[in-house]
Amino acid sequence: MKILIVEDETRLAEATAAMLRQNAYSVDLAFDGETGSEKASSGIYDLVILDVMLPKKDGFEILEDIRVLAPETRVIMLTARGELSDKLAGLKNGADDYMTKPFHMEELLARVDIQLKKTSAVKSNKLEYGDISLDLQLCMLKSRESGESIPIAGKEYTLLEYFLSHPGQILSRDQLYSKVWGWDNNIESNNLEAYLSFLRKKLRLLGSKVELKSVRGLGYRMGMKDE
């Protein structure tokens, strides 16, 4: 599960990130509203921990962006404001939970766990498109026609899951890099092509008609051979 923390108090943000990483979450950071909005609206995060008082763009504005561009992303508002009106404003505009500072890390972790369990509960155990299905629990890629299946793990799994969650949609290279390797992780430009090649070989092994197509100048799209 990927989490984004949008918080301009650097020490608090880094301490929170360290705690979440110790509990096996993947965490990225943003220290101002503009950067936070760009990252939070990308759709690659399962949950955003969002401060209200931020430079350049406040948390309520970012929340509006998230709900338009990444509506499935869970949001916990985190702020020094404790007034009931602020809490109601956050919840009314689409926040899933609201905490005020100071807070105990254990409580924040518990609330994060609750929100991400809700996300997992909504998801089916399988993602399907065309003639393939991906078992999210067993990490197996299966042909729906022949019944043959092969294991898939690591970055190949993450990449395929992302494509299957957005069938027919053009996904930019930046989106794919961020989802698989993390927003701030600098990787070699050919790494993505290598993993796409691995996935294409697996699809061919299963005799699938599903393709991972390059869209010149834009990115990649999962589609069918006859499209």
C-alpha positions in Angstrom: 0.0 0.0 0.0 1.3 3.5 -0.9 0.8 6.5 1.3 1.6 10.1 0.7 2.2 12.6 3.5 1.6 16.2 2.7 3.0 18.2 5.6 5.1 21.3 5.8 6.5 20.5 9.3 9.5 18.5 8.1 10.4 16.7 11.3 6.8 15.6 11.9 6.5 14.4 8.3 9.7 12.5 8.4 8.9 10.9 11.8 5.4 9.9 10.6 7.0 8.4 7.4 9.5 6.5 9.4 6.8 5.0 11.6 4.7 4.0 8.6 7.7 2.4 6.8 8.4 0.4 9.9 4.9 -1.0 9.5 5.6 -2.1 5.9 4.0 0.8 4.1 5.5 2.6 1.1 5.6 6.3 1.9 6.3 9.5 -0.2 6.5 13.0 1.2 5.5 16.5 0.0 6.3 19.7 1.9 4.1 22.3 0.2 0.6 22.4 -1.3 1.4 22.6 -4.9 3.7 19.6 -4.9 1.2 17.8 -2.6 -1.6 18.4 -5.0 0.3 17.1 -8.0 1.3 13.9 -6.2 -2.0 13.3 -4.4 -4.0 13.7 -7.6 -1.9 11.3 -9.6 -4.0 8.3 -8.5 -1.0 6.2 -7.4 -1.6 6.4 -3.7 -4.0 4.4 -1.6 -4.1 7.0 1.1 -3.0 10.6 1.7 -2.3 12.1 5.1 -3.1 15.7 4.4 -2.3 18.8 6.5 -4.7 21.8 6.1 -2.3 24.7 6.7 0.2 24.5 3.9 2.2 27.0 1.8 1.2 27.7 -1.8 -2.1 25.7 -1.6 -4.1 24.6 1.4 -5.4 21.1 2.3 -9.0 21.8 1.5 -8.1 22.8 -2.1 -5.9 19.7 -2.4 -8.8 17.6 -1.1 -11.0 19.0 -3.9 -8.4 18.1 -6.5 -8.1 14.5 -5.1 -11.9 14.0 -5.2 -12.0 15.0 -8.9 -8.9 13.4 -10.2 -8.3 10.4 -7.8 -11.7 9.8 -6.1 -10.8 6.3 -4.8 -7.9 7.6 -2.7 -8.5 7.7 1.0 -7.7 10.9 2.8 -6.9 11.6 6.5 -6.9 15.3 7.3 -4.2 16.2 9.8 -4.1 19.7 11.3 -3.5 21.9 14.3 -7.0 23.2 13.9 -9.4 21.7 16.3 -12.6 23.6 15.7 -15.7 21.6 14.9 -16.3 23.8 11.8 -12.9 22.8 10.3 -13.6 19.1 11.0 -17.0 19.3 9.4 -15.6 21.1 6.4 -13.0 18.4 5.8 -15.5 15.6 6.2 -18.2 17.4 4.1 -15.7 17.9 1.3 -14.7 14.2 1.1 -12.1 13.5 3.8 -12.4 9.9 5.2 -11.0 10.8 8.7 -9.8 13.9 10.6 -7.1 14.1 13.3 -5.8 17.2 15.2 -2.3 17.9 16.4 -0.7 16.9 18.7 -1.5 13.2 18.2 -0.1 9.9 19.2 1.7 7.9 16.4 -0.1 4.7 17.6 -3.5 6.3 17.0 -2.5 7.6 13.6 -1.3 4.1 12.6 -4.5 2.6 13.8 -6.5 5.0 11.7 -4.4 4.4 8.7 -4.8 0.6 9.1 -8.6 1.1 9.3 -8.8 3.2 6.1 -6.6 0.8 4.1 -8.6 -2.2 5.3 -11.7 -0.5 4.0 -9.9 0.0 0.7 -8.8 -3.7 0.6 -12.4 -4.8 1.5 -13.8 -3.0 -1.5 -11.4 -4.6 -3.9 -12.2 -8.0 -5.4 -9.8 -10.8 -5.0 -9.3 -10.8 -8.7 -8.8 -8.2 -11.5 -10.0 -9.2 -14.9 -9.6 -7.9 -18.4 -10.2 -9.6 -21.8 -9.1 -13.2 -21.5 -6.9 -12.8 -18.4 -7.4 -12.5 -14.6 -4.9 -11.6 -11.8 -5.5 -13.3 -8.5 -4.6 -10.6 -5.9 -4.1 -13.1 -3.1 -2.2 -15.9 -4.8 -0.3 -13.5 -7.2 -1.1 -15.7 -10.1 -1.8 -14.5 -13.7 -4.4 -16.8 -15.4 -5.8 -17.4 -18.8 -9.6 -17.4 -18.6 -9.8 -19.5 -21.7 -7.3 -22.3 -21.1 -7.2 -22.1 -17.3 -3.4 -22.1 -17.4 -1.7 -19.8 -14.8 1.7 -18.5 -14.0 3.1 -16.8 -10.9 3.8 -13.1 -11.0 5.5 -11.1 -8.2 7.4 -8.0 -7.3 7.4 -5.0 -9.7 5.9 -7.1 -12.5 2.9 -7.7 -10.2 2.6 -4.0 -9.2 2.8 -2.9 -12.8 0.2 -5.4 -14.1 -2.1 -4.6 -11.2 -2.0 -0.9 -12.1 -2.7 -1.6 -15.8 -5.6 -3.9 -14.9 -7.0 -1.3 -12.6 -7.1 1.2 -15.5 -8.0 -0.9 -18.6 -8.0 1.1 -21.8 -6.6 4.2 -20.1 -3.3 5.8 -21.3 -0.9 5.8 -18.4 2.1 8.1 -18.7 5.7 7.0 -18.0 5.7 9.2 -15.0 2.6 7.6 -13.6 4.1 4.1 -14.0 7.5 5.1 -12.6 5.8 6.7 -9.6 3.5 3.7 -8.9 6.1 1.0 -9.2 9.3 2.7 -8.1 8.1 5.7 -6.0 7.7 9.3 -6.9 11.2 10.4 -5.8 13.1 7.3 -6.9 15.4 8.0 -9.9 15.7 4.9 -12.1 17.2 4.1 -15.4 14.9 4.9 -18.3 15.1 1.4 -19.7 13.9 -0.3 -16.4 10.2 0.3 -17.3 10.7 -1.1 -20.8 12.4 -4.2 -19.3 9.5 -4.9 -17.0 6.9 -4.3 -19.8 8.9 -6.8 -21.9 8.7 -9.4 -19.1 4.9 -8.9 -18.8 4.4 -9.1 -22.6 6.3 -12.5 -22.5 4.0 -13.8 -19.8 0.9 -12.7 -21.7 2.3 -14.5 -24.8 3.0 -17.7 -22.8 -0.7 -17.7 -21.8 -1.7 -17.2 -25.4 -3.5 -14.0 -24.4 -4.9 -11.4 -26.8 -4.3 -8.7 -24.2 -1.5 -6.3 -25.2 0.4 -3.5 -23.4 0.5 -1.0 -26.2 2.9 2.0 -26.6 1.1 5.2 -27.3 3.7 7.5 -29.0 4.5 10.6 -26.9 1.9 9.8 -24.3 2.7 6.5 -22.5 1.2 3.0 -22.5 -2.3 1.4 -22.6 -3.7 -2.0 -21.9 -5.9 -3.1 -24.8 -6.8 -6.1 -27.0 -5.0 -7.1 -30.2 -8.0 -6.5 -32.4 -8.6 -3.0 -31.2 
